[in-house]
Amino acid sequence: MDGQSGTMSPKAFQAIAALAKEEAGLVLTQGKATMIQSRLRKRVRALGLTDVDAYAKFVTSREGEAERRNMVSALTTNVSHFFRESHHFDLLRNLAFPALIDRATRGGKVRIWSAGCSSGQEPYSIAMSLLAMSPELAQRDVLILATDIDPNILSFAQAATFSEQQVAGITDAMKKSFLTRTGEDGKYQVNAPIRRLVRFRELNLHGDWPMRAKFDVIFCRNVVIYFDPQDQAALWPRFHAALDSNGWMMLGHSERISDSALNLFTSVGPTAYRPVQAVPGTAQVKR
């Protein structure tokens, strides 16, 4: 069997699926076998292997441990847009950001986490929203932590250079304020004041979280949908513990808090949540 043109064997699929689950919590069903094979072909060629079956044997061996990050990177879906699910930004601009801006201008700290930041559009959108409301924040103690499991996509995000198509979701006013044309095929560079607010870090959500400070806002959108129900359920208490008692949490449009954690959050809008104690007199999340 030629894994670059034929079909990956069931044994190879099972090995890769099990490893992806162990390393990153990714759930890969048999129906995704063709997609998996397609995404791994570049790694097969890069390593000079014959096919995906040989790759599966290598990556699950002791000698292939270092390759596992590349495997996860190849299998991770990186789809992002500026101001994606804009209702979250509208809600934060109206209800959350004014108080955070006031705190920062008085000398306090503001901490926001973009978990699963992908190619960077989400954290940069957050930074643009804040500086559009208060340019002074560029000189204040405001930090947006942007994390992802994929080191390759983080390198792209840190470069902060996007095509004309990729910046389509940004208003003309924000483009003028926060982007500069690079002269390279019409690409745009995110300006330094925005970049300085964002700190990128590699992080596996299923591993240890080294952050100790609480976050005022957590974005974790279109991430947990790739995890199985048990892994999702394990994450909600951890997010709750990382969130300030008056904080805000945003999920993807098809994601919901697990039943086991409904007592921790209350819904304040479409896929927008707060810790229960942040909203006096409210009950737990209702579906």
N, C-alpha and C positions, 0 to 999 in steps of 0.2 A: 504493500500500500504506500502511495506517495502522499504524504500529509499536506503537500502544497497544492495538489490537484485532486486527490481522492477524498475519502471520508475518514475523519478521525475515528479511531476505534473506540468502542464503549469504555474500554479499560482506561485509555488515555483521557477521555472526557471525564470520567469519574475521578481520576487522579488530580486533574487540573481543577475541577469543581471543588473537590475537598480541600485543596490547598488554598484556593481563593477564599473559601469560607474561613479557613483557619487564619489566614494572614490578614484579611481585610473585612471579613463578615459578608462578603458578596455571595448572593444566592444565584447560582447559575443552573438553570433548568435544562433538561435534555433538548427542549425546543430551541435553545440558543447555541446548540453545538456548531452550526454552520457559521454563526457570527463569531464564536470563540476561535474557531479555526482560522477565519479570515484575519482577525486581529492579531493572532500570534504568528502569522507567516513572516512578518518583518523580523521578529525575534529569531525564528528558525533560520532565516537567511543570515542574520547578523552573527549567529553562533556557528554557521557552517554545518548545520545539522541537516539530515535528509528529509525529515517530515515532522509533523506535530507530535506523532507518537514518540519519536526520539526526543523531542523537546520535553514532553511530559515526563519521560524517564529521567532526563537530566535535571529538570527543575525540582523534582521531588527527591533528588539525591543530596548527600552532604556537599558534594562539589558544586551543586547548583543553588546553594542557599543565597548567594549574592544576586542571582538572577531573579529571585522572587519579587523584588521591588519592580523590576522591569515588566514582569508578567502582570502584576497588579496594575501598573500604569497602562499597559496595553489593553487590559480588560475593562478599565474604568471608563464610564461614559462622561465625557466632558462637554456638556452643552450649557452655555450661559449667554446672557444678554444683559446689556445695560438696562437698569430699571425694570428688570423682569418682574412680573406680577406687581405692577405699579401701585396697586391698592395698599400694599404694605408700606410703601414710601409715603403715600398720602396720609395714612394713619399716623405714622411716626412724625411726619412734619406737623400734623395738627395736634397730636396728643402727647407725644413723648419728647421730641427734640426741644421744644421751647424750655422745658425745665432743665434738660441736660445742658443746653447752651447757657442758661442762667448760672448753673453750677460752675461750669467751666470758666466763664468770664469773671466769676467771683474767686477763682483760684482753686476750685475743686477739680477732681479727676473724672473723666468720662471714659468708660471702657466698653467696647463693642466687639463681639466675636462673630466672624463669618466662618462658620464651620462647613467644610466642603466647598471652599471658595472657587474651585476650578480655575479658570483662566483669568480671574481677577475682576471681571466686570461687576460682580456684586459688591465687594468691599470698596471699589472705586466709586460706585454709585452712591454708597452710603456717605463716603467722604464728600462727594460733590453736593449731596443734599445738605449736609451740615454747613459747608463753607458758603453755599448759596444763601443760606439763612443768616450766617454770621461769619464773614471773612476773618474776623478776629481770632476764630478758633485755630487758625493756622499757627498761632503763637501760644496756644494754651495746651494744657495737659490732656490731650485727646488722643486715644490710641484705638485703632481698629485692628484687631488680631485676625489675620486671614490664614486659615489652615486647610491643608489637603493632604491626602495620603500619597499623591502622585508627584514626585519630585520634578518630573519633566514639565508638567503643566504649571507648577509653581515657578519654574524658570521663565516660562512664557509670561506669566502674570507679572513677575517682577520687572520684566522688560518694559511693560506698560505701553506697548505699541500695538495699535489696532487698525484694521482696515476700514475703509469708508463704510462697507456693509456692516461691520461690527459696531460702529458707533451710531448706527441709524436710530437707536432708541434714545439718544441724547438730544435735548432741545438745542436749537441754534444758539440761544443765549448761553447755555452751559458749555457748548463747544467753544464759543468765543472766549469764555472765562477760564476754562479748565483744560483745553486741548491745544496742541500746536502741531501744524502739519510738518512732517519730517522731510518731505520731498522724495520719499521712497514710495513710488507707486501710489501716491495719494494717501499714505498712512498718517495716523495721528499718534502723537505722544502725549500721555497724560502729564500735565504740568507738575512741577516739583512740589508745590504746596499740598496737592492731593496725595502724591506718592509718599510724602513724609508722614502722613497720618496713618498709613497702612504698614503693618509689619507681617511679612509672610513667614510661615513656619510649617515644616512637614509634621503631620500628626495623624496617627491612626486612632479613630474614635473608639476603637475596641481595646486600645492600650491605655497606658497611664496618661493622665492629663497633668502636665507640670504646672499649669496656671493655678495660682492661689487666690488672686483677687477675684471678687465677684464682677459679673458683667451686667451692664445696664440694659443691653439689648443683645440677644443671640439670634442670628439667622442660621437655620439649618434646613435649607430648602432643597427638595428633590435629592435627598441623600439617603434617609432611612428607608425610603421605598425600595432600595436595593438589598435591604437586610431582611432576615426572616423574623417572624413575630416575636420569638424569644429574645433575639438580640435587640429589637426595637424596644421591647418592654424594659430591658436592662438599661437602656440609655436615658429614658425619661427622668428617673430619679437623679441621675448624674447631672443632667442639664438643669434640673430644678435646684440642685445644690450649687451649681455654678452661677445661677442667676440671682441678681440682687432681689431682695424682697419686694422692691417696687419696679422690677424689671419687666421686659417685654420679650416675647419669643415668637419668631416667625417660621412657619413650616411651608413646604411646597403645596401646591394646589390640590394634590391627590393624597396628601398625608394627613394622618389624624393621630392624636394622642392615644396610646394603648389603654384598654379598659382598666388595667391594673394601676394606671397612674392618673386616672380621671380626677382623683381627689386632690391632686397637686396643682392643677391649672384650671383657670376659667377662661372661656372664650370671650374675646373682645372684638371680634370681627372675623371675616373669612380667613381661616388658618392663621389667626393671630391670637396669642395667648398671654396671660399674665399669671404669676403665682397667685393662688387663691387669696392669700393674706394681703395682696396688693390692692384688692378690690373689696373694701368692707361691705359686708352684707350680701355677698354673692355666694352662690352655691358652686358645686363642682361643675366641671365641663358637662354640657348637655349636647347630645347629638341630635 
